[in-house]
Amino acid sequence: MSLTLPIVVGVVFGLGVYALIRALMPTRRSAVAQVARIDALRARGTAYESARQTKEAQGRFGSLRARVGARVCEFYLQQGWEQRSLRADLAVLERSWENFLATKVLLGTTGLIFGPFLFAVVWTMGFGSSPVIPVWLALLCAALFFFLPDLEVRRDAADKRRDLRRVIGAYLDLVSMSLAGGRGLPEALMAAAEISDGWANQRIRNALADARITGHSQWHALGMLGEELGVEELKDLSASLALVQDDGAKVRESLASRAETMRHRELAEIEGSAGEKSQSMLVAQLLLCAGFLVFLIFPAAMRVFQV
């Protein structure tokens, strides 16, 4: 048994080093990965000047974070890791992909240091003496800290998408009313987006304005926005508007029915959330009652068993 543990640790460590070397070695990329890398480099090149000014304004830690993010982003591009769902979540939150990757790497490095520090604290209290424990604690804390930003981004993006869907339902009602007032579809889409200055309406308004500049149709711009943010309602709206764009009556009917469907879905989600909260409150009340009963019965039970 004394020789088995070092052998297992050595094998695991060797496999980890081999996997790290294989991941860092340049591999042959597919055509899709190469095209994605070229597009990302082009987009990064257009925003180079603004990124440079932002990096200079952030100070020493900001420049370190920017360099780490650029290196990790380049590594992701070389490996062909697209991470579309995470990119959509970051687009909803209006956060940078490079800063997100830098945060993950820096937190993982912090976890490598925090693991042995935690072991030192436990060791001073008299628990644990094996030298293998700090290694496992370091690896465990590094993995945990590395994936913490993913959980935070997914949680915040889910909340923000919920707000976006609510705004889209009201937006469709406004577009339908504008169409009933005699406006054309492009004018109705832009006029409904200009009603409010919320972040959701601003994203829709910017997408429609970019469509005018680039020459694309506005429903195509809405579909691209839905693809970027990962919102299926915008993509479905784009497809339905492309089908009935020449018939104003059908457009109004389609928008009104879609808005009503979204309201019913939102109402069902609210009722389901309220039901879950009521069940949680019921369980808490039952546990409280059970604890109170134990508090009342315990002295009498102790007397009976002592007799």
C-alpha positions as protocol buffer text, in pm:
chain_id: "A"
residue {
  index: 1
  type: MET
  ca { x: 0 y: 0 z: 0 }
}
residue {
  index: 2
  type: SER
  ca { x: 293 y: 232 z: 74 }
}
residue {
  index: 3
  type: LEU
  ca { x: 419 y: 199 z: -285 }
}
residue {
  index: 4
  type: THR
  ca { x: 81 y: 204 z: -455 }
}
residue {
  index: 5
  type: LEU
  ca { x: -9 y: 565 z: -368 }
}
residue {
  index: 6
  type: PRO
  ca { x: 311 y: 725 z: -510 }
}
residue {
  index: 7
  type: ILE
  ca { x: 275 y: 517 z: -828 }
}
residue {
  index: 8
  type: VAL
  ca { x: -86 y: 628 z: -877 }
}
residue {
  index: 9
  type: VAL
  ca { x: 7 y: 992 z: -812 }
}
residue {
  index: 10
  type: GLY
  ca { x: 296 y: 967 z: -1059 }
}
residue {
  index: 11
  type: VAL
  ca { x: 76 y: 812 z: -1328 }
}
residue {
  index: 12
  type: VAL
  ca { x: -192 y: 1079 z: -1285 }
}
residue {
  index: 13
  type: PHE
  ca { x: 69 y: 1356 z: -1292 }
}
residue {
  index: 14
  type: GLY
  ca { x: 231 y: 1211 z: -1604 }
}
residue {
  index: 15
  type: LEU
  ca { x: -103 y: 1187 z: -1784 }
}
residue {
  index: 16
  type: GLY
  ca { x: -176 y: 1547 z: -1690 }
}
residue {
  index: 17
  type: VAL
  ca { x: 160 y: 1664 z: -1829 }
}
residue {
  index: 18
  type: TYR
  ca { x: 105 y: 1465 z: -2148 }
}
residue {
  index: 19
  type: ALA
  ca { x: -245 y: 1610 z: -2195 }
}
residue {
  index: 20
  type: LEU
  ca { x: -108 y: 1962 z: -2137 }
}
residue {
  index: 21
  type: ILE
  ca { x: 170 y: 1914 z: -2393 }
}
residue {
  index: 22
  type: ARG
  ca { x: -76 y: 1773 z: -2648 }
}
residue {
  index: 23
  type: ALA
  ca { x: -309 y: 2068 z: -2591 }
}
residue {
  index: 24
  type: LEU
  ca { x: -30 y: 2323 z: -2635 }
}
residue {
  index: 25
  type: MET
  ca { x: 113 y: 2162 z: -2947 }
}
residue {
  index: 26
  type: PRO
  ca { x: -24 y: 2313 z: -3271 }
}
residue {
  index: 27
  type: THR
  ca { x: -255 y: 2073 z: -3449 }
}
residue {
  index: 28
  type: ARG
  ca { x: -402 y: 2071 z: -3795 }
}
residue {
  index: 29
  type: ARG
  ca { x: -715 y: 2284 z: -3793 }
}
residue {
  index: 30
  type: SER
  ca { x: -1026 y: 2215 z: -3994 }
}
residue {
  index: 31
  type: ALA
  ca { x: -1155 y: 2456 z: -4258 }
}
residue {
  index: 32
  type: VAL
  ca { x: -1435 y: 2574 z: -4029 }
}
residue {
  index: 33
  type: ALA
  ca { x: -1191 y: 2648 z: -3749 }
}
residue {
  index: 34
  type: GLN
  ca { x: -959 y: 2833 z: -3987 }
}
residue {
  index: 35
  type: VAL
  ca { x: -1242 y: 3051 z: -4121 }
}
residue {
  index: 36
  type: ALA
  ca { x: -1359 y: 3125 z: -3766 }
}
residue {
  index: 37
  type: ARG
  ca { x: -1004 y: 3220 z: -3670 }
}
residue {
  index: 38
  type: ILE
  ca { x: -972 y: 3458 z: -3969 }
}
residue {
  index: 39
  type: ASP
  ca { x: -1305 y: 3623 z: -3886 }
}
residue {
  index: 40
  type: ALA
  ca { x: -1208 y: 3663 z: -3521 }
}
residue {
  index: 41
  type: LEU
  ca { x: -871 y: 3813 z: -3613 }
}
residue {
  index: 42
  type: ARG
  ca { x: -1038 y: 4054 z: -3855 }
}
residue {
  index: 43
  type: ALA
  ca { x: -1288 y: 4161 z: -3591 }
}
residue {
  index: 44
  type: ARG
  ca { x: -1010 y: 4200 z: -3338 }
}
residue {
  index: 45
  type: GLY
  ca { x: -807 y: 4403 z: -3584 }
}
residue {
  index: 46
  type: THR
  ca { x: -1089 y: 4651 z: -3644 }
}
residue {
  index: 47
  type: ALA
  ca { x: -1123 y: 4708 z: -3271 }
}
residue {
  index: 48
  type: TYR
  ca { x: -748 y: 4718 z: -3204 }
}
residue {
  index: 49
  type: GLU
  ca { x: -721 y: 5091 z: -3148 }
}
residue {
  index: 50
  type: SER
  ca { x: -1007 y: 5112 z: -2899 }
}
residue {
  index: 51
  type: ALA
  ca { x: -878 y: 4805 z: -2717 }
}
residue {
  index: 52
  type: ARG
  ca { x: -530 y: 4961 z: -2696 }
}
residue {
  index: 53
  type: GLN
  ca { x: -666 y: 5281 z: -2548 }
}
residue {
  index: 54
  type: THR
  ca { x: -876 y: 5085 z: -2298 }
}
residue {
  index: 55
  type: LYS
  ca { x: -574 y: 4877 z: -2200 }
}
residue {
  index: 56
  type: GLU
  ca { x: -362 y: 5188 z: -2141 }
}
residue {
  index: 57
  type: ALA
  ca { x: -635 y: 5337 z: -1925 }
}
residue {
  index: 58
  type: GLN
  ca { x: -675 y: 5026 z: -1712 }
}
residue {
  index: 59
  type: GLY
  ca { x: -326 y: 5029 z: -1559 }
}
residue {
  index: 60
  type: ARG
  ca { x: -81 y: 4752 z: -1489 }
}
residue {
  index: 61
  type: PHE
  ca { x: -332 y: 4485 z: -1384 }
}
residue {
  index: 62
  type: GLY
  ca { x: -556 y: 4570 z: -1679 }
}
residue {
  index: 63
  type: SER
  ca { x: -267 y: 4534 z: -1924 }
}
residue {
  index: 64
  type: LEU
  ca { x: -171 y: 4198 z: -1770 }
}
residue {
  index: 65
  type: ARG
  ca { x: -531 y: 4082 z: -1796 }
}
residue {
  index: 66
  type: ALA
  ca { x: -549 y: 4197 z: -2158 }
}
residue {
  index: 67
  type: ARG
  ca { x: -227 y: 4012 z: -2251 }
}
residue {
  index: 68
  type: VAL
  ca { x: -341 y: 3692 z: -2080 }
}
residue {
  index: 69
  type: GLY
  ca { x: -682 y: 3716 z: -2247 }
}
residue {
  index: 70
  type: ALA
  ca { x: -525 y: 3768 z: -2591 }
}
residue {
  index: 71
  type: ARG
  ca { x: -295 y: 3468 z: -2545 }
}
residue {
  index: 72
  type: VAL
  ca { x: -572 y: 3239 z: -2425 }
}
residue {
  index: 73
  type: CYS
  ca { x: -805 y: 3360 z: -2702 }
}
residue {
  index: 74
  type: GLU
  ca { x: -536 y: 3283 z: -2959 }
}
residue {
  index: 75
  type: PHE
  ca { x: -495 y: 2935 z: -2810 }
}
residue {
  index: 76
  type: TYR
  ca { x: -873 y: 2878 z: -2833 }
}
residue {
  index: 77
  type: LEU
  ca { x: -865 y: 2986 z: -3198 }
}
residue {
  index: 78
  type: GLN
  ca { x: -579 y: 2750 z: -3277 }
}
residue {
  index: 79
  type: GLN
  ca { x: -764 y: 2459 z: -3120 }
}
residue {
  index: 80
  type: GLY
  ca { x: -1093 y: 2548 z: -3290 }
}
residue {
  index: 81
  type: TRP
  ca { x: -1285 y: 2582 z: -2963 }
}
residue {
  index: 82
  type: GLU
  ca { x: -1576 y: 2813 z: -3046 }
}
residue {
  index: 83
  type: GLN
  ca { x: -1777 y: 2801 z: -2721 }
}
residue {
  index: 84
  type: ARG
  ca { x: -2084 y: 2947 z: -2891 }
}
residue {
  index: 85
  type: SER
  ca { x: -2315 y: 2924 z: -2590 }
}
residue {
  index: 86
  type: LEU
  ca { x: -2068 y: 3109 z: -2368 }
}
residue {
  index: 87
  type: ARG
  ca { x: -2009 y: 3371 z: -2637 }
}
residue {
  index: 88
  type: ALA
  ca { x: -2385 y: 3425 z: -2663 }
}
residue {
  index: 89
  type: ASP
  ca { x: -2408 y: 3463 z: -2285 }
}
residue {
  index: 90
  type: LEU
  ca { x: -2126 y: 3717 z: -2289 }
}
residue {
  index: 91
  type: ALA
  ca { x: -2292 y: 3903 z: -2576 }
}
residue {
  index: 92
  type: VAL
  ca { x: -2611 y: 3931 z: -2371 }
}
residue {
  index: 93
  type: LEU
  ca { x: -2412 y: 4066 z: -2077 }
}
residue {
  index: 94
  type: GLU
  ca { x: -2203 y: 4290 z: -2308 }
}
residue {
  index: 95
  type: ARG
  ca { x: -1876 y: 4148 z: -2178 }
}
residue {
  index: 96
  type: SER
  ca { x: -1553 y: 4082 z: -2363 }
}
residue {
  index: 97
  type: TRP
  ca { x: -1454 y: 3728 z: -2456 }
}
residue {
  index: 98
  type: GLU
  ca { x: -1085 y: 3801 z: -2394 }
}
residue {
  index: 99
  type: ASN
  ca { x: -1151 y: 3945 z: -2048 }
}
residue {
  index: 100
  type: PHE
  ca { x: -1364 y: 3643 z: -1963 }
}
residue {
  index: 101
  type: LEU
  ca { x: -1089 y: 3399 z: -2060 }
}
residue {
  index: 102
  type: ALA
  ca { x: -831 y: 3604 z: -1869 }
}
residue {
  index: 103
  type: THR
  ca { x: -1053 y: 3594 z: -1560 }
}
residue {
  index: 104
  type: LYS
  ca { x: -1082 y: 3215 z: -1585 }
}
residue {
  index: 105
  type: VAL
  ca { x: -706 y: 3168 z: -1615 }
}
residue {
  index: 106
  type: LEU
  ca { x: -621 y: 3411 z: -1334 }
}
residue {
  index: 107
  type: LEU
  ca { x: -878 y: 3252 z: -1103 }
}
residue {
  index: 108
  type: GLY
  ca { x: -741 y: 2906 z: -1186 }
}
residue {
  index: 109
  type: THR
  ca { x: -390 y: 3026 z: -1098 }
}
residue {
  index: 110
  type: THR
  ca { x: -524 y: 3168 z: -774 }
}
residue {
  index: 111
  type: GLY
  ca { x: -679 y: 2829 z: -700 }
}
residue {
  index: 112
  type: LEU
  ca { x: -339 y: 2661 z: -742 }
}
residue {
  index: 113
  type: ILE
  ca { x: -203 y: 2888 z: -470 }
}
residue {
  index: 114
  type: PHE
  ca { x: -512 y: 2872 z: -249 }
}
residue {
  index: 115
  type: GLY
  ca { x: -511 y: 2490 z: -229 }
}
residue {
  index: 116
  type: PRO
  ca { x: -173 y: 2451 z: -52 }
}
residue {
  index: 117
  type: PHE
  ca { x: -252 y: 2755 z: 164 }
}
residue {
  index: 118
  type: LEU
  ca { x: -572 y: 2584 z: 277 }
}
residue {
  index: 119
  type: PHE
  ca { x: -377 y: 2267 z: 352 }
}
residue {
  index: 120
  type: ALA
  ca { x: -127 y: 2468 z: 559 }
}
residue {
  index: 121
  type: VAL
  ca { x: -413 y: 2609 z: 765 }
}
residue {
  index: 122
  type: VAL
  ca { x: -559 y: 2260 z: 819 }
}
residue {
  index: 123
  type: TRP
  ca { x: -216 y: 2115 z: 896 }
}
residue {
  index: 124
  type: THR
  ca { x: -153 y: 2372 z: 1169 }
}
residue {
  index: 125
  type: MET
  ca { x: -479 y: 2259 z: 1330 }
}
residue {
  index: 126
  type: GLY
  ca { x: -346 y: 1902 z: 1345 }
}
residue {
  index: 127
  type: PHE
  ca { x: -540 y: 1744 z: 1057 }
}
residue {
  index: 128
  type: GLY
  ca { x: -372 y: 1574 z: 762 }
}
residue {
  index: 129
  type: SER
  ca { x: -5 y: 1487 z: 720 }
}
residue {
  index: 130
  type: SER
  ca { x: 26 y: 1333 z: 372 }
}
residue {
  index: 131
  type: PRO
  ca { x: 231 y: 1536 z: 118 }
}
residue {
  index: 132
  type: VAL
  ca { x: -9 y: 1431 z: -159 }
}
residue {
  index: 133
  type: ILE
  ca { x: -299 y: 1627 z: -10 }
}
residue {
  index: 134
  type: PRO
  ca { x: -166 y: 1974 z: -113 }
}
residue {
  index: 135
  type: VAL
  ca { x: -133 y: 1860 z: -475 }
}
residue {
  index: 136
  type: TRP
  ca { x: -491 y: 1736 z: -490 }
}
residue {
  index: 137
  type: LEU
  ca { x: -618 y: 2045 z: -309 }
}
residue {
  index: 138
  type: ALA
  ca { x: -433 y: 2270 z: -554 }
}
residue {
  index: 139
  type: LEU
  ca { x: -575 y: 2087 z: -856 }
}
residue {
  index: 140
  type: LEU
  ca { x: -926 y: 2079 z: -710 }
}
residue {
  index: 141
  type: CYS
  ca { x: -926 y: 2449 z: -618 }
}
residue {
  index: 142
  type: ALA
  ca { x: -780 y: 2541 z: -958 }
}
residue {
  index: 143
  type: ALA
  ca { x: -1053 y: 2349 z: -1142 }
}
residue {
  index: 144
  type: LEU
  ca { x: -1323 y: 2495 z: -916 }
}
residue {
  index: 145
  type: PHE
  ca { x: -1201 y: 2853 z: -954 }
}
residue {
  index: 146
  type: PHE
  ca { x: -1156 y: 2804 z: -1330 }
}
residue {
  index: 147
  type: PHE
  ca { x: -1524 y: 2713 z: -1382 }
}
residue {
  index: 148
  type: LEU
  ca { x: -1674 y: 2965 z: -1139 }
}
residue {
  index: 149
  type: PRO
  ca { x: -1697 y: 3244 z: -1405 }
}
residue {
  index: 150
  type: ASP
  ca { x: -1894 y: 3006 z: -1632 }
}
residue {
  index: 151
  type: LEU
  ca { x: -2159 y: 2955 z: -1364 }
}
residue {
  index: 152
  type: GLU
  ca { x: -2183 y: 3326 z: -1294 }
}
residue {
  index: 153
  type: VAL
  ca { x: -2213 y: 3417 z: -1663 }
}
residue {
  index: 154
  type: ARG
  ca { x: -2478 y: 3156 z: -1732 }
}
residue {
  index: 155
  type: ARG
  ca { x: -2684 y: 3265 z: -1430 }
}
residue {
  index: 156
  type: ASP
  ca { x: -2667 y: 3636 z: -1516 }
}
residue {
  index: 157
  type: ALA
  ca { x: -2733 y: 3570 z: -1885 }
}
residue {
  index: 158
  type: ALA
  ca { x: -3042 y: 3362 z: -1805 }
}
residue {
  index: 159
  type: ASP
  ca { x: -3184 y: 3648 z: -1597 }
}
residue {
  index: 160
  type: LYS
  ca { x: -3109 y: 3902 z: -1867 }
}
residue {
  index: 161
  type: ARG
  ca { x: -3260 y: 3685 z: -2141 }
}
residue {
  index: 162
  type: ARG
  ca { x: -3576 y: 3660 z: -1934 }
}
residue {
  index: 163
  type: ASP
  ca { x: -3597 y: 4040 z: -1930 }
}
residue {
  index: 164
  type: LEU
  ca { x: -3523 y: 4050 z: -2302 }
}
residue {
  index: 165
  type: ARG
  ca { x: -3809 y: 3812 z: -2381 }
}
residue {
  index: 166
  type: ARG
  ca { x: -4044 y: 4030 z: -2177 }
}
residue {
  index: 167
  type: VAL
  ca { x: -3934 y: 4336 z: -2375 }
}
residue {
  index: 168
  type: ILE
  ca { x: -3973 y: 4150 z: -2705 }
}
residue {
  index: 169
  type: GLY
  ca { x: -4336 y: 4070 z: -2621 }
}
residue {
  index: 170
  type: ALA
  ca { x: -4412 y: 4439 z: -2559 }
}
residue {
  index: 171
  type: TYR
  ca { x: -4211 y: 4533 z: -2868 }
}
residue {
  index: 172
  type: LEU
  ca { x: -4421 y: 4308 z: -3089 }
}
residue {
  index: 173
  type: ASP
  ca { x: -4739 y: 4471 z: -2958 }
}
residue {
  index: 174
  type: LEU
  ca { x: -4600 y: 4815 z: -3041 }
}
residue {
  index: 175
  type: VAL
  ca { x: -4502 y: 4705 z: -3392 }
}
residue {
  index: 176
  type: SER
  ca { x: -4849 y: 4562 z: -3448 }
}
residue {
  index: 177
  type: MET
  ca { x: -5012 y: 4888 z: -3335 }
}
residue {
  index: 178
  type: SER
  ca { x: -4782 y: 5090 z: -3561 }
}
residue {
  index: 179
  type: LEU
  ca { x: -4876 y: 4870 z: -3856 }
}
residue {
  index: 180
  type: ALA
  ca { x: -5244 y: 4917 z: -3775 }
}
residue {
  index: 181
  type: GLY
  ca { x: -5182 y: 5294 z: -3781 }
}
residue {
  index: 182
  type: GLY
  ca { x: -5069 y: 5279 z: -4143 }
}
residue {
  index: 183
  type: ARG
  ca { x: -4690 y: 5263 z: -4116 }
}
residue {
  index: 184
  type: GLY
  ca { x: -4478 y: 5028 z: -4321 }
}
residue {
  index: 185
  type: LEU
  ca { x: -4296 y: 4738 z: -4165 }
}
residue {
  index: 186
  type: PRO
  ca { x: -3944 y: 4897 z: -4156 }
}
residue {
  index: 187
  type: GLU
  ca { x: -4079 y: 5221 z: -4009 }
}
residue {
  index: 188
  type: ALA
  ca { x: -4290 y: 5031 z: -3755 }
}
residue {
  index: 189
  type: LEU
  ca { x: -3994 y: 4820 z: -3642 }
}
residue {
  index: 190
  type: MET
  ca { x: -3773 y: 5125 z: -3586 }
}
residue {
  index: 191
  type: ALA
  ca { x: -4048 y: 5337 z: -3427 }
}
residue {
  index: 192
  type: ALA
  ca { x: -4131 y: 5063 z: -3175 }
}
residue {
  index: 193
  type: ALA
  ca { x: -3763 y: 5031 z: -3083 }
}
residue {
  index: 194
  type: GLU
  ca { x: -3736 y: 5404 z: -3016 }
}
residue {
  index: 195
  type: ILE
  ca { x: -4009 y: 5404 z: -2750 }
}
residue {
  index: 196
  type: SER
  ca { x: -3772 y: 5322 z: -2463 }
}
residue {
  index: 197
  type: ASP
  ca { x: -3402 y: 5363 z: -2385 }
}
residue {
  index: 198
  type: GLY
  ca { x: -3364 y: 5028 z: -2208 }
}
residue {
  index: 199
  type: TRP
  ca { x: -3073 y: 4805 z: -2294 }
}
residue {
  index: 200
  type: ALA
  ca { x: -3294 y: 4559 z: -2488 }
}
residue {
  index: 201
  type: ASN
  ca { x: -3450 y: 4831 z: -2703 }
}
residue {
  index: 202
  type: GLN
  ca { x: -3106 y: 4978 z: -2762 }
}
residue {
  index: 203
  type: ARG
  ca { x: -2976 y: 4645 z: -2891 }
}
residue {
  index: 204
  type: ILE
  ca { x: -3275 y: 4610 z: -3123 }
}
residue {
  index: 205
  type: ARG
  ca { x: -3243 y: 4971 z: -3238 }
}
residue {
  index: 206
  type: ASN
  ca { x: -2871 y: 4934 z: -3307 }
}
residue {
  index: 207
  type: ALA
  ca { x: -2932 y: 4615 z: -3505 }
}
residue {
  index: 208
  type: LEU
  ca { x: -3198 y: 4786 z: -3718 }
}
residue {
  index: 209
  type: ALA
  ca { x: -2975 y: 5090 z: -3775 }
}
residue {
  index: 210
  type: ASP
  ca { x: -2685 y: 4866 z: -3882 }
}
residue {
  index: 211
  type: ALA
  ca { x: -2920 y: 4690 z: -4123 }
}
residue {
  index: 212
  type: ARG
  ca { x: -2999 y: 5021 z: -4291 }
}
residue {
  index: 213
  type: ILE
  ca { x: -2630 y: 5099 z: -4330 }
}
residue {
  index: 214
  type: THR
  ca { x: -2525 y: 4757 z: -4457 }
}
residue {
  index: 215
  type: GLY
  ca { x: -2825 y: 4715 z: -4687 }
}
residue {
  index: 216
  type: HIS
  ca { x: -2967 y: 4406 z: -4518 }
}
residue {
  index: 217
  type: SER
  ca { x: -3335 y: 4364 z: -4441 }
}
residue {
  index: 218
  type: GLN
  ca { x: -3439 y: 4455 z: -4089 }
}
residue {
  index: 219
  type: TRP
  ca { x: -3588 y: 4113 z: -4015 }
}
residue {
  index: 220
  type: HIS
  ca { x: -3258 y: 3960 z: -4121 }
}
residue {
  index: 221
  type: ALA
  ca { x: -3086 y: 4191 z: -3872 }
}
residue {
  index: 222
  type: LEU
  ca { x: -3324 y: 4074 z: -3599 }
}
residue {
  index: 223
  type: GLY
  ca { x: -3238 y: 3715 z: -3683 }
}
residue {
  index: 224
  type: MET
  ca { x: -2866 y: 3790 z: -3663 }
}
residue {
  index: 225
  type: LEU
  ca { x: -2921 y: 3959 z: -3327 }
}
residue {
  index: 226
  type: GLY
  ca { x: -3108 y: 3653 z: -3203 }
}
residue {
  index: 227
  type: GLU
  ca { x: -2823 y: 3433 z: -3324 }
}
residue {
  index: 228
  type: GLU
  ca { x: -2570 y: 3650 z: -3145 }
}
residue {
  index: 229
  type: LEU
  ca { x: -2762 y: 3663 z: -2817 }
}
residue {
  index: 230
  type: GLY
  ca { x: -2894 y: 3307 z: -2830 }
}
residue {
  index: 231
  type: VAL
  ca { x: -3260 y: 3416 z: -2821 }
}
residue {
  index: 232
  type: GLU
  ca { x: -3485 y: 3185 z: -3022 }
}
residue {
  index: 233
  type: GLU
  ca { x: -3777 y: 3432 z: -3021 }
}
residue {
  index: 234
  type: LEU
  ca { x: -3586 y: 3682 z: -3233 }
}
residue {
  index: 235
  type: LYS
  ca { x: -3484 y: 3414 z: -3483 }
}
residue {
  index: 236
  type: ASP
  ca { x: -3842 y: 3289 z: -3511 }
}
residue {
  index: 237
  type: LEU
  ca { x: -3961 y: 3648 z: -3553 }
}
residue {
  index: 238
  type: SER
  ca { x: -3712 y: 3703 z: -3833 }
}
residue {
  index: 239
  type: ALA
  ca { x: -3828 y: 3388 z: -4014 }
}
residue {
  index: 240
  type: SER
  ca { x: -4196 y: 3476 z: -3982 }
}
residue {
  index: 241
  type: LEU
  ca { x: -4144 y: 3836 z: -4102 }
}
residue {
  index: 242
  type: ALA
  ca { x: -3947 y: 3711 z: -4401 }
}
residue {
  index: 243
  type: LEU
  ca { x: -4244 y: 3493 z: -4500 }
}
residue {
  index: 244
  type: VAL
  ca { x: -4522 y: 3753 z: -4465 }
}
residue {
  index: 245
  type: GLN
  ca { x: -4331 y: 4076 z: -4532 }
}
residue {
  index: 246
  type: ASP
  ca { x: -4547 y: 4174 z: -4832 }
}
residue {
  index: 247
  type: ASP
  ca { x: -4884 y: 4135 z: -4662 }
}
residue {
  index: 248
  type: GLY
  ca { x: -4949 y: 4391 z: -4389 }
}
residue {
  index: 249
  type: ALA
  ca { x: -5256 y: 4213 z: -4250 }
}
residue {
  index: 250
  type: LYS
  ca { x: -5071 y: 3886 z: -4212 }
}
residue {
  index: 251
  type: VAL
  ca { x: -4780 y: 4066 z: -4049 }
}
residue {
  index: 252
  type: ARG
  ca { x: -5012 y: 4223 z: -3791 }
}
residue {
  index: 253
  type: GLU
  ca { x: -5183 y: 3892 z: -3720 }
}
residue {
  index: 254
  type: SER
  ca { x: -4851 y: 3712 z: -3691 }
}
residue {
  index: 255
  type: LEU
  ca { x: -4705 y: 3969 z: -3454 }
}
residue {
  index: 256
  type: ALA
  ca { x: -5018 y: 3986 z: -3238 }
}
residue {
  index: 257
  type: SER
  ca { x: -5041 y: 3608 z: -3204 }
}
residue {
  index: 258
  type: ARG
  ca { x: -4669 y: 3579 z: -3131 }
}
residue {
  index: 259
  type: ALA
  ca { x: -4691 y: 3849 z: -2862 }
}
residue {
  index: 260
  type: GLU
  ca { x: -4990 y: 3675 z: -2705 }
}
residue {
  index: 261
  type: THR
  ca { x: -4804 y: 3343 z: -2706 }
}
residue {
  index: 262
  type: MET
  ca { x: -4505 y: 3502 z: -2536 }
}
residue {
  index: 263
  type: ARG
  ca { x: -4729 y: 3658 z: -2271 }
}
residue {
  index: 264
  type: HIS
  ca { x: -4893 y: 3322 z: -2199 }
}
residue {
  index: 265
  type: ARG
  ca { x: -4553 y: 3155 z: -2177 }
}
residue {
  index: 266
  type: GLU
  ca { x: -4425 y: 3423 z: -1942 }
}
residue {
  index: 267
  type: LEU
  ca { x: -4737 y: 3391 z: -1727 }
}
residue {
  index: 268
  type: ALA
  ca { x: -4689 y: 3013 z: -1710 }
}
residue {
  index: 269
  type: GLU
  ca { x: -4326 y: 3059 z: -1605 }
}
residue {
  index: 270
  type: ILE
  ca { x: -4427 y: 3308 z: -1334 }
}
residue {
  index: 271
  type: GLU
  ca { x: -4692 y: 3070 z: -1203 }
}
residue {
  index: 272
  type: GLY
  ca { x: -4444 y: 2783 z: -1203 }
}
residue {
  index: 273
  type: SER
  ca { x: -4186 y: 2991 z: -1016 }
}
residue {
  index: 274
  type: ALA
  ca { x: -4451 y: 3097 z: -764 }
}
residue {
  index: 275
  type: GLY
  ca { x: -4550 y: 2731 z: -716 }
}
residue {
  index: 276
  type: GLU
  ca { x: -4189 y: 2631 z: -652 }
}
residue {
  index: 277
  type: LYS
  ca { x: -4149 y: 2909 z: -395 }
}
residue {
  index: 278
  type: SER
  ca { x: -4471 y: 2809 z: -220 }
}
residue {
  index: 279
  type: GLN
  ca { x: -4352 y: 2448 z: -204 }
}
residue {
  index: 280
  type: SER
  ca { x: -4020 y: 2563 z: -58 }
}
residue {
  index: 281
  type: MET
  ca { x: -4206 y: 2766 z: 205 }
}
residue {
  index: 282
  type: LEU
  ca { x: -4422 y: 2465 z: 287 }
}
residue {
  index: 283
  type: VAL
  ca { x: -4117 y: 2244 z: 338 }
}
residue {
  index: 284
  type: ALA
  ca { x: -3957 y: 2510 z: 559 }
}
residue {
  index: 285
  type: GLN
  ca { x: -4272 y: 2534 z: 770 }
}
residue {
  index: 286
  type: LEU
  ca { x: -4288 y: 2155 z: 807 }
}
residue {
  index: 287
  type: LEU
  ca { x: -3925 y: 2142 z: 917 }
}
residue {
  index: 288
  type: LEU
  ca { x: -3988 y: 2420 z: 1165 }
}
residue {
  index: 289
  type: CYS
  ca { x: -4291 y: 2238 z: 1307 }
}
residue {
  index: 290
  type: ALA
  ca { x: -4094 y: 1913 z: 1329 }
}
residue {
  index: 291
  type: GLY
  ca { x: -3815 y: 2087 z: 1518 }
}
residue {
  index: 292
  type: PHE
  ca { x: -4065 y: 2245 z: 1757 }
}
residue {
  index: 293
  type: LEU
  ca { x: -4227 y: 1908 z: 1822 }
}
residue {
  index: 294
  type: VAL
  ca { x: -3888 y: 1752 z: 1894 }
}
residue {
  index: 295
  type: PHE
  ca { x: -3815 y: 2040 z: 2132 }
}
residue {
  index: 296
  type: LEU
  ca { x: -4142 y: 1971 z: 2317 }
}
residue {
  index: 297
  type: ILE
  ca { x: -4121 y: 1590 z: 2322 }
}
residue {
  index: 298
  type: PHE
  ca { x: -3750 y: 1550 z: 2401 }
}
residue {
  index: 299
  type: PRO
  ca { x: -3768 y: 1632 z: 2780 }
}
residue {
  index: 300
  type: ALA
  ca { x: -4066 y: 1402 z: 2834 }
}
residue {
  index: 301
  type: ALA
  ca { x: -3898 y: 1122 z: 2635 }
}
residue {
  index: 302
  type: MET
  ca { x: -3577 y: 1155 z: 2837 }
}
residue {
  index: 303
  type: ARG
  ca { x: -3774 y: 1126 z: 3161 }
}
residue {
  index: 304
  type: VAL
  ca { x: -3958 y: 816 z: 3039 }
}
residue {
  index: 305
  type: PHE
  ca { x: -3638 y: 641 z: 2928 }
}
residue {
  index: 306
  type: GLN
  ca { x: -3460 y: 731 z: 3253 }
}
residue {
  index: 307
  type: VAL
  ca { x: -3744 y: 573 z: 3452 }
}
